[in-house]
Amino acid sequence: MAETKHQNVPLRFFDQEPLDLARALLGKVLRHRYTHPELGSIWLSALIIETEAYEMAEKGSHASQGFTQKRAALFMPPGTIYMYYARGRDSLNFSAKGTGNGILIKSGYPIVDATSPLSSLKVMQSLNPSRSGIRPRHRLCKGQTLLCQSLNLKVKEWDQRLPVDAFKLSDTGYRVKRIIQCRRLGIPAGRDEHLPYRFIDYDYAEHCTSNPLTRRHWKINQDYRIIEPGQPPTPVVRQ
């Protein structure tokens, strides 16, 4: 991925409706500064390739269950980091426009560039090894908890904070050409599991949590849709 420009995304970027923000986050780069005992201060980076939108008005969201101190970030200004434990491991979200709305960062792809050279990638691999040894690059951030482990993002450090200084969202000039829209993963039955609130960069679909293009029995325009540039997302029909 060629880097044509590099600028921090302003906080006003997050002041978008959940479905719009979920799409807009695709192609942006998460960067977390990490202090390595030998290399010193380095940036660990990942391209966002998969997101899920959550609205307070639907049953799949945490906020729909009401305000608690643990969910407070979802009720804070857009761009507030909301981190929680998914099956005991760290998971990253951002609050969006509208009370209780947020976006889950579902998967990423490790970036090697001038800001995060190959040495940074190797640190990410050391932070997130596989049972058999070194986890390959394409699997380092394949899922919400693997992403956080590879970037060393922790609930206790970042929940209810803003993405500034040591943790930032960057625009490198990369633009997503086509987007896959489909149902979210892991939503229990009866909790609006049918809503097409999951978005994937088509060119990185093979590296997302579960590829809709190769999922058995899934059909285009039935189980998933491919959004071309300029097209709106699928209209939402709540049951």
C-alpha positions in Angstrom: 0.0 0.0 0.0 1.7 3.2 -1.2 1.7 6.1 1.3 0.9 9.3 -0.6 0.2 11.4 2.4 0.1 11.1 6.2 -2.1 13.2 8.4 -3.9 12.7 11.7 -7.6 12.4 11.5 -9.3 15.2 13.4 -11.8 14.4 16.2 -14.6 15.9 14.1 -14.2 13.0 11.7 -16.0 10.8 14.3 -19.0 13.0 14.4 -20.9 10.9 11.8 -23.9 8.6 12.0 -22.8 5.0 12.9 -23.3 3.5 9.4 -21.4 6.3 7.8 -18.6 6.3 10.3 -18.2 2.5 10.0 -17.6 2.9 6.3 -15.4 5.9 6.6 -13.1 4.2 9.1 -12.2 1.6 6.5 -8.8 2.4 5.0 -7.7 4.6 8.0 -4.6 3.5 10.0 -4.5 2.9 13.7 -1.1 3.8 15.3 -0.1 3.2 18.8 3.3 4.3 20.3 5.0 1.5 22.1 8.2 1.6 24.2 10.4 -1.3 23.4 13.2 -2.2 25.8 15.8 -2.3 23.0 14.3 -0.2 20.1 12.9 2.6 22.3 9.7 4.4 21.2 8.2 2.9 18.1 4.8 3.0 16.3 2.8 -0.1 15.9 0.3 0.3 13.0 -2.6 -1.4 11.3 -4.9 -0.6 8.4 -8.6 -0.8 9.4 -10.2 -3.4 7.0 -13.4 -4.4 8.9 -15.8 -2.6 11.2 -19.2 -3.1 12.8 -21.7 -0.3 13.5 -23.8 -0.3 16.7 -26.8 1.9 17.5 -28.4 2.5 20.9 -31.8 1.9 19.3 -31.0 -1.7 18.3 -30.7 -4.7 20.6 -27.2 -5.8 19.5 -25.5 -2.8 21.0 -24.1 -2.6 24.6 -25.7 0.8 25.0 -29.2 -0.6 24.4 -28.8 -2.3 27.8 -28.5 1.1 29.5 -25.8 3.3 30.9 -23.2 1.8 33.2 -19.8 3.1 34.2 -18.2 0.4 32.0 -20.2 1.6 29.0 -19.7 5.3 29.7 -17.5 5.9 26.7 -20.5 5.2 24.4 -22.3 8.2 26.0 -19.3 10.5 25.6 -18.5 12.8 22.6 -17.8 11.2 19.2 -14.3 9.7 19.0 -14.1 8.6 22.6 -12.4 5.2 22.9 -14.6 2.5 24.2 -12.6 -0.7 25.2 -14.0 -3.8 26.8 -13.1 -7.4 27.3 -14.4 -9.9 24.7 -13.9 -13.4 26.1 -11.4 -12.0 28.5 -9.3 -10.1 25.9 -9.2 -6.4 24.9 -11.5 -5.0 22.2 -11.5 -1.6 20.6 -14.4 0.7 19.7 -15.0 4.4 19.1 -18.1 6.4 20.0 -20.1 7.9 17.1 -22.6 10.6 16.5 -25.7 10.1 18.7 -26.0 9.0 22.3 -24.9 5.4 22.8 -23.7 4.8 19.2 -20.4 3.3 18.4 -18.2 1.4 16.0 -16.3 -1.8 16.7 -12.9 -2.1 15.0 -13.2 -5.8 13.9 -10.0 -6.5 12.0 -6.9 -4.8 10.6 -3.9 -5.5 8.5 -0.4 -4.6 9.8 1.3 -1.6 8.0 4.9 -1.4 7.1 5.9 2.2 6.1 8.2 5.1 7.1 6.4 5.5 10.4 6.2 1.8 11.2 9.2 0.0 9.5 9.7 -3.8 9.4 11.1 -3.7 13.0 7.7 -2.5 14.2 6.0 -5.5 12.5 8.4 -7.8 14.2 7.5 -6.3 17.6 3.8 -6.8 16.8 4.6 -10.5 16.1 6.4 -10.7 19.4 3.4 -9.2 21.2 1.0 -11.6 19.6 2.7 -15.0 19.0 0.8 -18.1 17.8 0.9 -21.4 19.7 3.3 -22.8 17.1 5.6 -19.7 17.0 5.5 -16.5 14.9 2.1 -15.5 13.8 2.2 -14.5 10.1 1.5 -10.9 9.2 -1.9 -11.5 7.5 -3.2 -13.1 10.7 -1.8 -10.7 13.3 -4.9 -8.5 13.4 -7.5 -10.9 12.0 -10.1 -10.3 14.7 -10.9 -7.7 17.3 -8.8 -9.1 20.1 -5.9 -10.1 17.9 -5.8 -6.5 16.6 -5.6 -5.1 20.2 -3.0 -7.6 21.3 -0.8 -6.8 18.2 -1.1 -3.1 18.8 -0.7 -3.5 22.6 -4.0 -1.6 23.3 -5.3 -2.2 26.8 -8.7 -1.6 28.3 -7.2 -0.2 31.5 -5.0 2.3 29.6 -7.3 3.6 26.9 -11.0 3.1 27.8 -12.9 6.5 27.9 -10.0 8.4 26.5 -9.5 10.2 23.1 -7.2 9.0 20.3 -4.4 11.6 20.7 -0.6 11.6 21.3 0.4 8.0 21.8 -2.7 6.6 20.0 -3.9 8.1 16.8 -5.9 7.5 13.6 -4.1 8.4 10.4 -5.0 9.0 6.8 -2.3 7.8 4.5 -4.1 8.5 1.3 -5.4 5.0 0.8 -9.0 4.9 -0.5 -11.2 1.8 -0.3 -12.5 1.0 -3.8 -15.3 -1.5 -2.9 -17.0 -2.4 0.4 -18.7 -5.6 1.4 -21.8 -5.0 3.6 -23.4 -7.9 5.6 -24.6 -9.0 9.0 -22.5 -8.7 12.1 -20.8 -11.6 13.8 -21.7 -13.1 17.1 -25.0 -11.3 17.7 -27.4 -13.6 19.7 -30.7 -14.5 18.2 -33.4 -12.0 18.9 -30.9 -9.1 19.3 -31.2 -7.6 15.8 -28.8 -10.1 14.4 -30.2 -9.5 10.9 -29.0 -5.9 10.6 -26.4 -5.4 7.8 -24.1 -3.4 10.0 -20.8 -5.0 9.2 -18.4 -3.4 6.6 -15.3 -4.9 5.0 -12.7 -3.5 2.5 -13.3 -5.8 -0.5 -9.5 -5.9 -1.4 -8.7 -7.2 2.1 -11.7 -9.5 2.6 -9.5 -12.6 2.8 -7.9 -11.1 5.9 -11.0 -10.2 7.8 -12.6 -12.2 10.7 -14.8 -14.3 8.3 -14.8 -13.7 4.6 -18.4 -13.4 3.3 -17.1 -14.0 -0.3 -16.0 -17.5 0.5 -18.6 -18.4 3.3 -20.4 -21.6 2.4 -24.0 -21.1 1.2 -23.7 -17.3 1.4 -25.0 -15.5 -1.8 -24.4 -12.1 -3.1 -27.4 -9.6 -2.8 -28.9 -12.0 -0.3 -26.4 -12.6 2.5 -24.0 -9.8 1.5 -23.8 -6.8 -0.9 -20.9 -5.2 -2.6 -21.0 -1.4 -2.5 -19.4 0.4 -5.4 -17.9 3.9 -4.9 -20.6 6.5 -4.4 -23.3 4.0 -3.7 -25.3 4.3 -0.4 -25.4 1.4 2.2 -28.3 -1.0 2.2 -31.4 0.5 3.7 -32.0 -0.7 7.2 -35.3 -2.5 8.1 -35.7 -3.4 11.7 -38.0 -6.2 12.6 
